[in-house]
Amino acid sequence: MIHDLVIENCHLLDPDLSIARHMTVFVHQGRIERIEPTGDVVMDYQAETILDGDGKLAMPGFVDAHTHSAQQLLRGSVVDELPMIWARILVPFESSLTPVEVYTEALLFCIENLKAGITSFAEAGGPHMESTAQAALETGIRGCITPSTMDAGEFIPESMKTTAEQAVKMTEDLYENYHGAGSDRIHIWFGIRQAMTSTPELLRLVSERARALNTGVHIHLAEHLDEVSHCLRNYRMRPAEVFDSFDLLGSNVIAAHCVRLAEREIKLMSERGTNVVHCPSSNLNSHGFSKTPLIQALGLNIGLGTDGASGSRLSMFEPMRLLKYAMQARYGIEINDPLTLPALDVLRMATAGGAKALMLEDEIGTLEVGKKADVILLDIDQPHLAPTANLSQTVVMAAGPGDVKDVIVDGKLLMKDRQLLHLDEETIRNDASEVLKAIAQRLDLPLKDAYL
């Protein structure tokens, strides 16, 4: 047999997050076929691609379980802004975009993800998601993509507001055209942007159609106090209770942010098997401290998200550390507990936790025989990473996107020695620059400090 790809003599992050030294990984037809100690490998094998893993750590690709591809060109433009940023800036910006502009943003989004070792993402809802799906197909990344659906809310631009029936039809059309595309790399989910922007009819229809198509639902949950007030005024229930009343808290649901939750809501979500996704960068900037220790104690699955590039870079390294430090500051210091949120727990959130949130835990999230070969290789022969007595924890606390040397998705080598093999990064950035100029002129955005 000629293997598609072999990673020789690497260190490897095992599913229990320990380190196996000097291992060789065999990949065939998109999946991990064998993992063996290098010393036990018969060296007469053949492979189309051989990667030297010496001085590198092979680990599962990161999963960004809550992001917004259509906000890529807003980086640096929402810092120091007053709430509610998403209503005042993010949604109006999205409403102005054309399909070509979303496609250009999405290409930039995909290459930033890949260069940071993010091999899978969950798009939380934006305009023209056929453009994002097409960009994901072309760049080779894995994505669960959700169109933005909103049929209520006085501050929602008319171009992004639809009827409940139109919103569901839009998602079903995207599902028909893209679900399972790219050797099953692309999955299409339903979405609820906010309880505040949804009628009961939209909540009911999304719940029914997602079950009928056996796909997921991506929601923003308990992100703002305004959202809590809306639910109490209109439903006499808190946000999680509202979604539960429409059967929208199941194991096929990503509930992003989850900051303003009452304890009874967390218990309810635990009973339903809801997937929680924290976005530490945006949460700590605009929303507050999550109740992560309680969420963990009640057994909910937790993933991590960037919430898009508008407020921070696309990377799982910073969110891991931010969440750990935030939980230590909020809950650990006052009771002298250094294990409020252990380092390896956040590493699991950024990999296996995200995979489960995307309903892909049997396919990705850990490096195991039979799973999809979504693998990243970190250069660990560097002064900020080596020597170390605990490599797994050092990766969490000290590594960064620049340490990602090689990226494999679905068994295909997409980046080698930090060079994207099938994509013209310079052209993509230049195209995005032209799009930003056009958008800025159309929306009268200031470009006085722009770097284009």
C-alpha positions as CSV (number, residue, x, y, z in Angstrom):
1,M,0.0,0.0,0.0
2,I,1.1,3.5,-0.7
3,H,0.0,5.8,2.1
4,D,-1.3,9.2,1.3
5,L,0.8,10.9,4.1
6,V,3.1,9.8,6.9
7,I,4.3,11.9,9.8
8,E,7.6,10.5,11.0
9,N,9.0,10.6,14.5
10,C,6.9,13.2,16.1
11,H,5.7,13.7,19.6
12,L,2.0,13.2,19.8
13,L,-0.8,14.5,22.0
14,D,-2.8,11.4,23.1
15,P,-6.6,11.6,23.8
16,D,-5.9,11.8,27.5
17,L,-3.7,14.8,26.8
18,S,-0.5,13.1,27.8
19,I,2.5,13.1,25.4
20,A,3.6,10.0,23.5
21,R,7.2,10.5,22.3
22,H,8.7,9.5,19.0
23,M,5.6,8.3,17.1
24,T,4.8,7.8,13.4
25,V,1.4,8.5,12.1
26,F,0.1,6.9,8.9
27,V,-2.8,8.6,7.0
28,H,-4.8,7.1,4.1
29,Q,-8.0,8.2,2.4
30,G,-8.4,11.1,4.8
31,R,-8.2,9.1,8.0
32,I,-5.6,8.1,10.5
33,E,-4.7,4.5,9.6
34,R,-2.0,3.7,12.1
35,I,-0.1,5.3,15.0
36,E,3.0,3.4,16.0
37,P,6.2,4.0,18.0
38,T,8.8,5.0,15.5
39,G,11.2,2.3,16.7
40,D,8.6,-0.4,15.8
41,V,7.9,0.9,12.3
42,V,9.1,-1.2,9.3
43,M,10.9,1.4,7.3
44,D,10.1,0.1,3.8
45,Y,6.7,1.8,3.5
46,Q,5.8,4.1,0.7
47,A,4.0,7.4,0.9
48,E,3.0,10.2,-1.4
49,T,3.9,12.8,1.3
50,I,6.3,12.4,4.2
51,L,6.6,15.0,6.9
52,D,9.5,15.1,9.3
53,G,8.0,15.3,12.8
54,D,11.3,15.6,14.6
55,G,11.1,18.4,17.1
56,K,7.3,18.8,16.5
57,L,4.2,18.0,18.5
58,A,1.3,16.4,16.5
59,M,-2.1,17.3,18.0
60,P,-5.7,17.5,16.8
61,G,-6.5,20.7,14.9
62,F,-8.3,23.3,17.0
63,V,-12.0,23.8,16.7
64,D,-13.4,27.3,16.8
65,A,-16.9,26.6,17.9
66,H,-18.4,30.1,17.5
67,T,-17.2,32.6,14.9
68,H,-18.4,35.1,12.3
69,S,-16.7,35.0,8.9
70,A,-18.5,38.1,7.6
71,Q,-16.9,40.3,10.3
72,Q,-13.3,39.7,9.2
73,L,-12.8,43.3,8.0
74,L,-14.0,44.8,11.2
75,R,-10.8,44.0,13.1
76,G,-9.8,46.9,15.3
77,S,-13.1,48.7,14.7
78,V,-15.2,47.6,17.7
79,V,-12.6,48.2,20.4
80,D,-13.6,50.7,23.1
81,E,-17.1,50.9,21.7
82,L,-20.2,51.1,23.9
83,P,-22.7,48.2,24.0
84,M,-24.5,46.8,22.3
85,I,-21.8,46.4,19.7
86,W,-23.6,43.6,17.8
87,A,-26.7,45.7,17.3
88,R,-25.0,49.1,16.7
89,I,-22.1,47.9,14.5
90,L,-21.9,44.2,13.7
91,V,-25.3,43.6,12.2
92,P,-25.5,46.9,10.3
93,F,-22.0,46.2,8.8
94,E,-23.1,42.7,7.7
95,S,-26.3,44.0,6.2
96,S,-24.3,46.2,3.8
97,L,-22.2,43.3,2.3
98,T,-22.5,41.8,-1.1
99,P,-22.0,38.1,-1.8
100,V,-18.6,38.8,-3.4
101,E,-17.5,40.8,-0.4
102,V,-18.5,38.0,2.0
103,Y,-16.6,35.6,-0.2
104,T,-13.5,37.7,-0.1
105,E,-13.7,38.1,3.7
106,A,-14.3,34.4,4.0
107,L,-11.1,33.5,2.1
108,L,-9.1,35.8,4.5
109,F,-11.0,34.2,7.4
110,C,-10.1,30.7,6.3
111,I,-6.4,31.3,5.8
112,E,-6.1,33.1,9.2
113,N,-7.8,30.1,10.8
114,L,-5.5,27.6,9.0
115,K,-2.3,29.5,9.9
116,A,-3.4,29.4,13.6
117,G,-4.0,25.7,13.6
118,I,-7.8,26.0,13.5
119,T,-9.0,23.2,11.2
120,S,-12.7,23.3,11.9
121,F,-15.1,26.2,12.6
122,A,-18.7,26.8,13.4
123,E,-20.1,29.9,11.7
124,A,-22.7,31.4,13.9
125,G,-24.7,33.3,11.3
126,G,-24.0,35.9,8.7
127,P,-25.2,37.1,5.3
128,H,-24.6,35.3,2.0
129,M,-23.4,32.1,3.7
130,E,-23.1,30.4,0.3
131,S,-20.0,32.6,-0.1
132,T,-18.5,31.3,3.1
133,A,-19.3,27.7,2.2
134,Q,-17.6,28.2,-1.2
135,A,-14.5,29.7,0.5
136,A,-14.3,26.8,2.9
137,L,-14.6,24.3,0.1
138,E,-11.8,26.0,-1.8
139,T,-9.4,26.5,1.1
140,G,-9.8,22.9,2.5
141,I,-11.0,23.8,6.0
142,R,-13.8,22.1,7.8
143,G,-16.9,24.1,8.6
144,C,-20.4,24.0,10.2
145,I,-22.1,26.9,8.6
146,T,-25.2,28.8,9.7
147,P,-27.1,31.5,7.9
148,S,-28.2,34.5,9.9
149,T,-31.9,34.3,10.6
150,M,-33.8,37.2,12.1
151,D,-37.5,38.0,11.7
152,A,-38.0,40.5,14.6
153,G,-36.2,43.4,16.3
154,E,-36.6,47.1,15.6
155,F,-32.9,47.7,15.2
156,I,-32.4,44.9,12.5
157,P,-31.8,46.3,9.0
158,E,-34.6,45.4,6.6
159,S,-32.1,43.7,4.3
160,M,-31.3,41.1,7.0
161,K,-34.9,40.7,8.3
162,T,-37.0,38.0,6.8
163,T,-40.2,36.1,7.6
164,A,-39.8,32.9,9.6
165,E,-40.7,30.9,6.5
166,Q,-38.2,32.7,4.4
167,A,-35.5,32.2,7.0
168,V,-36.0,28.5,7.1
169,K,-36.3,28.2,3.3
170,M,-32.9,30.0,3.0
171,T,-31.3,27.5,5.3
172,E,-32.9,24.6,3.6
173,D,-31.6,25.8,0.2
174,L,-28.1,26.2,1.6
175,Y,-28.4,22.7,3.2
176,E,-29.4,21.2,-0.2
177,N,-26.6,22.8,-2.1
178,Y,-23.7,22.4,0.4
179,H,-24.4,20.0,3.2
180,G,-21.9,17.1,2.9
181,A,-19.8,18.9,0.2
182,G,-16.0,18.6,0.1
183,S,-16.0,15.0,1.2
184,D,-18.3,15.9,4.1
185,R,-16.2,18.8,5.3
186,I,-19.1,21.2,5.0
187,H,-22.2,20.9,7.2
188,I,-25.1,23.3,7.2
189,W,-26.9,24.1,10.5
190,F,-29.9,26.2,11.4
191,G,-29.4,29.3,13.4
192,I,-31.1,31.7,15.8
193,R,-29.2,34.9,16.1
194,Q,-30.8,36.0,19.3
195,A,-34.0,35.5,21.2
196,M,-34.5,39.3,20.8
197,T,-34.5,38.9,17.0
198,S,-36.8,35.9,16.7
199,T,-40.5,35.4,16.8
200,P,-42.0,32.3,18.4
201,E,-42.8,31.1,14.9
202,L,-39.2,31.2,13.8
203,L,-38.1,29.4,17.0
204,R,-40.7,26.7,16.4
205,L,-39.9,26.2,12.7
206,V,-36.1,26.1,13.2
207,S,-36.6,23.5,16.0
208,E,-38.8,21.3,13.7
209,R,-36.7,21.5,10.6
210,A,-33.4,20.9,12.3
211,R,-34.8,17.7,13.8
212,A,-36.3,16.7,10.4
213,L,-32.9,17.2,8.7
214,N,-30.9,15.7,11.6
215,T,-28.7,18.7,11.8
216,G,-27.6,21.3,14.4
217,V,-28.8,24.6,15.6
218,H,-26.4,27.4,16.5
219,I,-27.7,30.0,19.0
220,H,-26.5,33.0,20.9
221,L,-27.6,32.5,24.5
222,A,-27.5,34.7,27.6
223,E,-25.0,37.0,26.1
224,H,-26.5,40.3,27.2
225,L,-28.7,41.6,30.1
226,D,-30.9,43.1,27.5
227,E,-31.6,39.6,26.2
228,V,-32.6,38.5,29.7
229,S,-34.9,41.4,30.1
230,H,-36.5,40.8,26.7
231,C,-37.2,37.2,27.6
232,L,-38.6,38.1,31.0
233,R,-40.9,40.8,29.5
234,N,-42.2,38.8,26.6
235,Y,-42.2,35.2,27.9
236,R,-41.9,35.5,31.7
237,M,-39.0,33.1,31.4
238,R,-35.2,33.4,31.3
239,P,-33.4,32.9,27.9
240,A,-32.5,29.2,28.3
241,E,-36.1,28.5,29.5
242,V,-37.4,30.2,26.4
243,F,-35.3,28.1,24.1
244,D,-36.2,25.0,26.0
245,S,-39.9,25.7,25.6
246,F,-39.3,25.3,21.8
247,D,-37.2,22.2,22.2
248,L,-34.0,24.1,21.3
249,L,-31.7,23.0,24.1
250,G,-30.8,19.5,22.9
251,S,-27.4,17.8,22.1
252,N,-27.6,19.2,18.6
253,V,-27.5,22.8,19.9
254,I,-24.4,25.1,20.2
255,A,-25.3,27.7,22.8
256,A,-22.7,30.5,22.5
257,H,-21.5,32.9,25.2
258,C,-23.7,31.6,28.1
259,V,-22.7,34.4,30.4
260,R,-25.9,35.7,31.9
261,L,-27.3,32.3,33.0
262,A,-29.0,31.6,36.3
263,E,-28.1,28.4,38.0
264,R,-31.4,26.8,37.3
265,E,-30.8,27.5,33.6
266,I,-27.4,25.7,33.7
267,K,-29.1,22.7,35.4
268,L,-31.8,22.7,32.7
269,M,-29.1,22.8,30.0
270,S,-27.3,19.9,31.7
271,E,-30.4,17.8,31.6
272,R,-30.9,18.5,27.9
273,G,-27.2,17.9,26.9
274,T,-26.7,21.4,25.4
275,N,-23.2,22.3,24.2
276,V,-21.9,25.5,25.8
277,V,-19.3,27.5,23.8
278,H,-17.5,30.3,25.7
279,C,-15.9,33.2,23.8
280,P,-13.5,34.6,26.4
281,S,-12.3,37.6,24.4
282,S,-15.7,39.1,23.7
283,N,-17.2,37.9,27.0
284,L,-14.6,39.6,29.1
285,N,-14.8,42.7,27.0
286,S,-18.6,43.2,26.9
287,H,-20.5,40.6,28.8
288,G,-18.8,39.5,32.1
289,F,-17.7,36.3,33.8
290,S,-19.2,33.0,32.8
291,K,-20.1,30.4,35.5
292,T,-17.7,27.8,33.9
293,P,-16.9,25.9,37.1
294,L,-20.6,25.2,37.7
295,I,-21.2,24.4,34.1
296,Q,-18.3,21.9,34.2
297,A,-19.5,20.4,37.6
298,L,-22.9,19.7,36.1
299,G,-21.3,17.8,33.2
300,L,-22.1,20.1,30.2
301,N,-19.8,19.8,27.2
302,I,-17.8,23.1,26.7
303,G,-16.1,24.3,23.5
304,L,-14.3,27.6,22.8
305,G,-14.9,30.3,20.2
306,T,-13.2,33.4,19.0
307,D,-16.5,35.2,18.1
308,G,-14.8,36.3,14.9
309,A,-12.0,38.7,14.1
310,S,-13.7,42.0,14.9
311,G,-12.5,42.0,18.5
312,S,-9.4,39.7,18.5
313,R,-7.4,37.4,16.3
314,L,-8.6,34.0,15.2
315,S,-6.7,31.8,17.5
316,M,-7.5,29.2,20.2
317,F,-4.3,29.9,22.2
318,E,-5.5,33.2,23.6
319,P,-9.0,32.0,24.5
320,M,-7.6,29.1,26.4
321,R,-5.4,31.3,28.6
322,L,-8.0,34.0,28.9
323,L,-10.7,31.6,30.2
324,K,-8.3,30.0,32.6
325,Y,-7.1,33.3,34.1
326,A,-10.6,34.7,34.2
327,M,-12.0,31.8,36.1
328,Q,-9.0,31.9,38.5
329,A,-9.5,35.6,39.1
330,R,-13.3,35.3,39.6
331,Y,-13.6,32.1,41.5
332,G,-10.2,30.7,42.5
333,I,-8.3,33.4,44.2
334,E,-10.9,34.1,46.9
335,I,-10.9,30.5,48.0
336,N,-7.2,29.7,47.3
337,D,-8.0,27.1,44.6
338,P,-5.5,26.9,41.8
339,L,-7.5,24.2,40.1
340,T,-10.6,26.2,39.4
341,L,-10.0,25.6,35.7
342,P,-7.0,23.4,35.0
343,A,-4.9,24.0,31.9
344,L,-5.7,20.7,30.4
345,D,-9.4,21.3,30.7
346,V,-9.2,24.3,28.4
347,L,-7.0,22.4,26.0
348,R,-9.7,19.7,25.9
349,M,-12.4,22.4,25.3
350,A,-10.4,23.8,22.3
351,T,-10.2,20.4,20.7
352,A,-12.4,17.5,21.8
353,G,-15.0,19.8,23.4
354,G,-15.4,21.8,20.2
355,A,-15.6,18.6,18.1
356,K,-18.5,17.4,20.3
357,A,-20.2,20.7,20.0
358,L,-20.1,20.4,16.2
359,M,-21.5,16.8,16.5
360,L,-18.2,15.5,15.2
361,E,-16.7,13.8,18.2
362,D,-16.5,10.5,16.4
363,E,-14.6,12.0,13.6
364,I,-12.2,14.7,14.9
365,G,-11.0,16.3,18.2
366,T,-8.5,13.6,19.1
367,L,-5.8,11.8,17.2
368,E,-7.0,8.2,17.1
369,V,-6.9,5.4,14.5
370,G,-10.0,5.6,12.3
371,K,-10.7,9.3,12.9
372,K,-10.4,12.0,10.3
373,A,-6.8,13.2,9.9
374,D,-7.2,16.8,11.0
375,V,-3.7,17.3,12.4
376,I,-1.5,20.2,13.3
377,L,2.2,20.1,14.0
378,L,3.7,22.6,16.5
379,D,7.4,23.5,16.4
380,I,8.4,22.7,20.0
381,D,12.1,23.2,19.7
382,Q,11.8,26.9,20.7
383,P,13.0,28.7,23.9
384,H,9.5,29.5,25.0
385,L,8.4,25.8,24.8
386,A,11.5,23.8,25.5
387,P,12.9,22.4,27.7
388,T,9.8,21.7,29.8
389,A,8.8,19.1,32.4
390,N,5.1,19.2,31.2
391,L,4.7,19.8,27.5
392,S,0.9,19.6,27.4
393,Q,0.5,22.4,30.0
394,T,3.3,24.4,28.4
395,V,1.5,24.4,25.1
396,V,-1.6,25.8,26.8
397,M,0.3,28.5,28.7
398,A,3.0,29.5,26.2
399,A,2.4,28.5,22.6
400,G,0.9,30.7,19.9
401,P,-0.3,30.6,16.3
402,G,3.2,31.2,15.0
403,D,4.3,27.9,16.5
404,V,2.0,26.0,14.1
405,K,4.2,24.8,11.3
406,D,2.1,22.2,9.4
407,V,-1.6,21.8,9.0
408,I,-3.5,18.8,7.7
409,V,-7.3,18.7,7.1
410,D,-9.1,15.6,6.0
411,G,-5.7,14.0,5.3
412,K,-4.6,16.7,3.0
413,L,-1.5,18.8,3.7
414,L,-2.7,22.4,3.5
415,M,0.3,24.2,5.1
416,K,3.9,23.2,5.3
417,D,6.6,25.2,7.2
418,R,4.0,28.0,7.6
419,Q,3.5,28.2,3.8
420,L,0.0,27.6,2.5
421,L,0.4,25.2,-0.4
422,H,-2.7,25.7,-2.5
423,L,-3.6,29.3,-1.7
424,D,-2.1,32.6,-2.7
425,E,-2.1,34.5,0.6
426,E,-0.9,37.8,-0.8
427,T,-3.6,37.9,-3.5
428,I,-6.3,37.1,-0.9
429,R,-5.0,39.9,1.4
430,N,-4.8,42.4,-1.5
431,D,-8.4,41.5,-2.6
432,A,-9.6,42.0,1.0
433,S,-7.9,45.4,1.1
434,E,-9.8,46.5,-2.0
435,V,-13.1,45.3,-0.5
436,L,-12.4,47.2,2.8
437,K,-11.8,50.4,0.8
438,A,-15.1,49.9,-1.0
439,I,-17.1,49.2,2.2
440,A,-15.5,52.1,4.0
441,Q,-16.5,54.5,1.2
442,R,-20.0,53.1,1.0
443,L,-20.6,53.3,4.8
444,D,-18.5,56.4,5.4
445,L,-16.1,54.5,7.7
446,P,-12.9,56.3,8.8
447,L,-9.7,55.0,7.3
448,K,-7.3,57.6,8.8
449,D,-5.2,54.9,10.6
450,A,-5.8,52.2,8.0
451,Y,-3.1,49.8,7.0
452,L,-4.2,48.4,3.6
